[in-house]
Amino acid sequence: MTRFKRAILPYALIAFIICLHCATSYAQSKWRGILDRYEAICNECIELKIRADAGEKISSAKISTLLNQLATMRREIREGTSAMSQEERARFDNIRRRYYAIFYPDSYRKQLERDESSSQNQSAPPAATPQSGIAATQSAAANGAQQRFLASATAAKPKSVEHLAITIPIPQVDAGSLQTTLPQAIAAPYATGAGKTLPNRSGVPQEQPSLQSRLKLLHYGIMFCAGLTPNTSYGLRLSISGRESGWGGYIKYRSNFTACNTSYQCKSDGTTTGSTTAGSTIWTSGNTRHSLRLFAAGARVRICTIGTVEIGCSAGMGYGKYIAAWEDISNNWAEVTDYSQRGMVLDGGAEITLGMLELHIGGSTIGFKHHNLELGIGIRF
């Protein structure tokens, strides 16, 4: 029991420290995921608009679904805006400005001009950026403009036609008015004049995502694992997975942290093997020893989501070594070859994720001879 406490104490301490650290970042990881979905929906709406303007036939059902998703995301973000950090609020404003600059360029430009003229007439220090005025105009025009966008799809042909042609012109916008609040990478492709071209096939200006933004699209997990039968062992598992796709990978190491150095080998019936001791019989003292070391790596995937609960599975392979030893009356240790095993490890199990908490139940086998039931608990951030 004392050996058990000493072995488990470092892992329990590590798990406690990580849980304490990650609890403070739960809200931030939640809003990162929400903003990622909001940005993806906005980008898809913009791309559909450009494709429709090029004369491509777009399904009205797809447009309606996107607009409904966008409205739902806006309500969710609006209700929790006060819980956002300053960085997340700035990111939300940038996504929203980009969307409205493309869908409502005239209203956007006029609001900028009104805000600029009003700020020049005031003798007080310059006011903050015109985001508040823009936001008011955007909110007032959002529902009506989206309905007009959907109506243009359904009015092109009779409702019995499944795919409808949409033609929505994009008015030309002066680059000078956009550059006051939008980055050059967004304003330049929509400026008038010779030599201006769209940066990609969809016409949607995009910035190269930074390494930090790419890392935010992933989940990272750390888990404490315990092998329960037939012998107890402990270890850690590190994992990574995509927030949207649910696919990922993991690496794991588990051991009972017991050394097992042997002098010779024997079978389970007591007969010894080897060049010097073959054929003799071992006289045991009654003491036994077990040593387990296991390393595995593999893939994990999310199968389904029920509310806030994610259910998935994992499978992998690696290398493992299990040694069972008996002590003889001369205090020498003999490896029992019938019970020991070295070779390929197959590993698998089921995963349940509730928010940041991850649970795992599974098993592993070394050469289909030594089997372990395994339980795990950890956190994902």
C-alpha positions in Angstrom: 0.0 0.0 0.0 2.9 2.4 0.7 4.4 1.7 -2.7 0.9 2.4 -4.2 0.7 5.8 -2.5 4.2 6.8 -3.5 3.5 5.9 -7.1 0.2 7.7 -7.4 1.0 10.9 -5.5 3.1 12.6 -8.3 0.4 12.0 -10.9 -2.4 13.2 -8.6 -0.4 16.4 -7.9 0.2 17.0 -11.6 -3.5 16.4 -12.4 -4.5 18.9 -9.6 -2.2 21.6 -10.8 -3.4 21.2 -14.4 -7.0 21.3 -13.4 -6.5 24.4 -11.4 -4.8 26.1 -14.3 -7.3 25.1 -17.0 -10.4 25.9 -14.9 -9.6 29.6 -15.5 -9.3 29.2 -19.2 -12.6 27.3 -19.7 -14.6 30.4 -20.6 -12.0 31.6 -23.1 -11.9 28.2 -24.9 -15.7 28.2 -25.0 -15.8 31.6 -26.7 -13.0 30.7 -29.1 -15.1 27.8 -30.3 -18.2 30.0 -30.7 -16.3 32.7 -32.6 -14.7 30.0 -34.8 -18.1 28.7 -35.8 -19.5 32.3 -36.3 -16.5 33.2 -38.6 -17.0 30.0 -40.6 -20.7 30.7 -41.2 -20.0 34.3 -42.2 -17.3 33.2 -44.6 -19.7 30.7 -46.2 -22.4 33.3 -46.6 -19.9 35.6 -48.3 -18.7 32.9 -50.6 -22.3 32.0 -51.6 -23.0 35.6 -52.4 -20.0 35.9 -54.7 -20.9 32.6 -56.4 -24.4 33.8 -56.9 -23.2 37.1 -58.4 -21.1 35.1 -60.8 -24.3 33.4 -62.1 -23.9 30.0 -60.3 -27.1 28.2 -59.2 -27.4 28.0 -55.4 -29.9 26.0 -53.5 -32.4 28.3 -51.6 -32.6 25.7 -48.8 -28.9 26.0 -48.2 -29.1 29.8 -48.1 -32.0 29.7 -45.6 -30.2 27.2 -43.4 -27.1 29.4 -43.3 -29.0 32.6 -42.5 -30.8 30.8 -39.7 -27.5 29.5 -38.3 -26.1 33.0 -38.5 -29.1 34.5 -36.6 -28.8 31.9 -33.9 -25.1 32.5 -33.5 -25.7 36.3 -33.2 -28.2 35.9 -30.5 -25.9 33.6 -28.6 -23.0 36.0 -28.9 -25.2 39.0 -28.1 -26.4 37.4 -24.8 -22.8 36.6 -23.7 -20.9 39.7 -25.0 -20.2 40.8 -21.4 -18.4 37.6 -20.7 -16.0 38.0 -23.6 -12.4 39.1 -23.1 -11.1 42.3 -24.9 -9.3 40.2 -27.5 -12.4 38.1 -28.2 -14.6 41.2 -28.5 -12.2 42.7 -31.0 -12.2 39.6 -33.0 -16.0 39.5 -33.1 -16.1 43.2 -34.3 -13.6 42.4 -37.1 -15.7 39.5 -38.3 -18.8 41.5 -38.2 -17.3 44.5 -40.0 -16.0 42.3 -42.8 -19.4 40.7 -43.2 -21.3 43.9 -43.4 -18.8 45.7 -45.6 -19.5 43.0 -48.3 -23.2 42.6 -47.8 -24.2 46.2 -47.1 -21.4 48.4 -48.6 -23.6 51.5 -49.2 -24.9 51.6 -45.7 -21.5 50.9 -44.3 -19.9 53.8 -46.3 -22.6 56.3 -45.4 -22.3 55.5 -41.7 -18.6 56.0 -41.8 -19.0 59.3 -43.6 -21.6 60.5 -41.0 -19.4 59.4 -38.1 -16.4 61.2 -39.6 -18.2 64.4 -40.2 -19.8 64.5 -36.7 -16.3 63.9 -35.1 -14.8 66.8 -37.0 -17.6 69.2 -35.8 -16.9 68.5 -32.1 -14.2 70.5 -30.3 -13.7 67.8 -27.8 -10.8 65.3 -28.2 -11.4 62.7 -31.1 -14.0 60.2 -30.2 -13.4 56.5 -30.3 -13.6 54.5 -33.6 -17.1 54.6 -35.2 -17.8 51.0 -34.4 -20.8 51.8 -32.2 -22.6 53.7 -34.9 -21.8 51.1 -37.4 -23.1 48.4 -35.1 -26.4 50.2 -34.7 -26.8 50.5 -38.5 -25.8 46.9 -39.0 -28.3 45.6 -36.4 -31.1 47.6 -37.9 -30.5 46.5 -41.4 -29.6 42.9 -40.7 -32.9 41.1 -40.7 -34.4 43.0 -43.6 -31.3 42.6 -45.7 -31.0 38.9 -45.1 -34.7 38.5 -46.0 -34.1 40.4 -49.3 -31.1 38.1 -50.0 -33.2 35.0 -49.5 -36.1 36.5 -51.5 -33.9 37.2 -54.4 -33.1 33.4 -54.5 -36.7 32.3 -54.3 -38.0 34.9 -56.8 -35.6 33.9 -59.6 -37.7 30.8 -60.6 -40.9 29.0 -59.4 -40.7 27.3 -56.0 -40.9 23.9 -57.5 -37.4 24.3 -58.9 -34.9 22.9 -56.4 -31.8 25.0 -57.4 -32.4 28.6 -58.0 -30.3 31.2 -59.8 -29.4 34.2 -57.7 -28.1 37.5 -59.1 -27.0 40.0 -56.5 -24.7 42.7 -57.7 -21.9 44.0 -55.4 -21.7 47.8 -55.5 -18.3 49.3 -55.9 -17.0 50.9 -52.8 -14.4 53.6 -52.5 -11.2 52.2 -50.9 -10.6 55.4 -48.9 -13.7 55.0 -46.8 -13.1 51.4 -46.0 -9.5 51.9 -45.0 -10.5 54.0 -42.0 -11.6 50.9 -40.1 -10.8 47.8 -42.3 -7.4 46.3 -42.9 -5.8 46.9 -46.3 -6.1 43.2 -47.1 -9.9 43.5 -46.9 -10.4 47.0 -48.4 -8.0 46.7 -51.4 -9.8 43.9 -53.4 -13.1 46.0 -53.5 -11.5 49.3 -54.5 -12.3 50.8 -57.9 -9.6 51.4 -60.5 -7.4 49.5 -62.9 -5.2 46.6 -61.7 -7.5 45.6 -58.8 -8.2 41.8 -58.8 -9.8 39.4 -56.4 -7.3 37.4 -54.4 -9.0 34.0 -54.8 -11.6 32.1 -56.8 -14.4 33.0 -54.5 -13.5 36.7 -54.4 -13.5 36.6 -50.6 -10.4 38.5 -49.2 -8.7 36.3 -46.7 -5.7 36.9 -44.4 -3.2 34.1 -43.9 -4.1 32.6 -40.5 -1.4 32.9 -37.9 0.1 30.0 -36.0 -1.8 31.1 -32.9 -5.2 31.1 -34.6 -4.5 27.6 -36.0 -3.6 26.3 -32.6 -6.9 27.6 -31.3 -8.7 25.2 -33.7 -7.4 22.3 -31.7 -8.2 20.6 -28.3 -5.4 19.4 -26.1 -5.8 16.8 -23.4 -3.9 15.2 -20.6 -5.2 12.1 -18.8 -4.1 9.9 -15.9 -4.5 6.2 -16.8 -4.6 3.2 -14.5 -4.3 -0.5 -15.6 -6.3 -2.5 -13.1 -6.0 -6.2 -13.9 -4.2 -8.5 -13.4 -1.6 -6.1 -12.0 -1.9 -2.4 -11.2 0.0 0.1 -13.4 -0.2 3.9 -13.9 0.7 6.3 -16.7 -0.2 9.4 -18.6 -1.8 10.0 -22.0 -1.4 13.2 -24.1 -3.9 13.8 -26.9 -4.8 16.4 -29.5 -7.9 16.7 -31.7 -9.7 19.1 -34.0 -12.5 21.2 -32.5 -14.6 20.9 -35.7 -13.6 17.5 -37.2 -13.3 15.6 -34.0 -10.3 13.6 -35.4 -7.0 13.5 -33.5 -4.3 11.4 -32.0 -2.7 10.4 -28.7 0.4 8.9 -27.1 0.5 7.0 -23.9 2.9 5.5 -21.5 2.0 3.2 -18.6 4.1 1.2 -16.1 4.1 -0.3 -12.6 7.5 1.3 -12.1 9.0 -1.9 -10.7 12.4 -3.2 -11.8 12.6 -7.0 -12.5 16.2 -8.2 -13.0 16.4 -12.0 -13.4 19.3 -14.5 -13.4 17.8 -17.3 -15.4 14.5 -18.5 -16.8 12.0 -21.2 -15.9 8.5 -22.5 -16.9 5.4 -22.4 -14.9 5.8 -26.1 -14.0 9.1 -25.3 -12.2 11.5 -26.7 -14.7 14.4 -24.3 -15.6 15.5 -23.4 -19.2 18.8 -22.2 -20.6 22.2 -23.6 -21.4 23.4 -24.0 -17.9 20.3 -24.8 -15.9 18.1 -26.6 -18.4 16.2 -29.5 -16.9 16.6 -28.7 -13.2 13.8 -27.7 -10.9 13.4 -24.3 -9.2 12.8 -24.2 -5.5 10.9 -21.0 -4.8 10.9 -18.9 -1.7 7.3 -17.8 -2.3 8.1 -14.3 -3.4 7.0 -13.0 -6.8 7.6 -9.9 -8.8 5.9 -8.3 -11.9 7.2 -5.6 -14.2 5.2 -3.8 -16.9 6.2 -1.2 -19.4 3.9 -0.2 -22.2 4.0 2.6 -24.9 1.2 3.1 -27.4 0.2 5.8 -30.0 -2.9 6.0 -32.1 -5.9 7.9 -33.4 -9.1 9.1 -31.7 -12.3 10.3 -33.2 -15.6 11.9 -32.0 -18.5 9.7 -33.0 -21.5 11.8 -31.8 -22.5 14.7 -29.6 -25.5 14.5 -27.3 -26.1 18.0 -25.8 -22.8 19.0 -24.2 -21.6 15.3 -24.0 -19.2 14.1 -26.7 -18.8 10.3 -27.3 -15.9 8.9 -29.2 -13.4 6.1 -29.4 -9.6 5.6 -29.7 -7.4 2.8 -31.1 -3.6 2.5 -31.4 -0.6 0.2 -31.2 2.9 0.2 -29.8 5.4 -1.9 -27.9 5.2 -3.5 -24.4 7.0 -5.8 -22.0 5.6 -7.7 -19.1 7.9 -9.9 -16.9 6.7 -12.3 -14.2 9.5 -13.5 -11.9 9.9 -16.0 -9.0 12.5 -15.9 -6.3 14.4 -19.1 -5.5 15.7 -20.2 -2.1 19.1 -18.7 -3.0 17.6 -15.2 -3.4 18.0 -15.3 -7.2 15.2 -14.3 -9.5 13.9 -16.4 -12.5 11.8 -15.2 -15.3 8.7 -17.3 -15.8 8.5 -17.5 -19.6 5.0 -18.9 -19.7 3.6 -15.8 -18.0 6.0 -13.2 -19.5 5.5 -11.5 -22.8 7.3 -9.0 -25.0 6.0 -7.5 -28.3 3.3 -5.6 -30.1 0.7 -3.7 -28.1 -2.9 -3.2 -29.3 -4.7 -0.5 -27.4 -8.3 0.8 -27.6 -11.3 2.2 -25.7 -14.3 4.5 -25.5 -14.1 8.2 -24.7 -16.7 10.4 -23.0 -16.1 14.2 -22.7 -18.2 16.5 -20.5 -16.9 20.1 -21.0 -13.3 19.9 -19.9 -13.6 16.6 -18.2 -12.6 13.5 -20.1 -13.3 9.9 -19.1 -11.8 6.7 -20.7 -12.5 3.0 -20.4 -10.6 0.5 -22.5 -8.0 -2.1 -22.5 -4.7 -3.3 -24.0 -3.0 -6.5 -24.8 0.7 -7.4 -25.3 1.0 -10.0 -28.0 -2.6 -11.2 -27.3 -1.2 -12.9 -24.2 -1.1 -10.3 -21.4 -4.3 -8.2 -21.1 -5.1 -5.1 -19.1 -8.3 -3.4 -18.2 -7.7 0.4 -18.2 -9.5 3.4 -16.8 -8.6 7.1 -17.3 -9.6 10.5 -16.2 -8.3 13.8 -17.4 -9.0 17.3 -18.7 -9.2 18.8 -22.2 -8.6 22.4 -23.0 
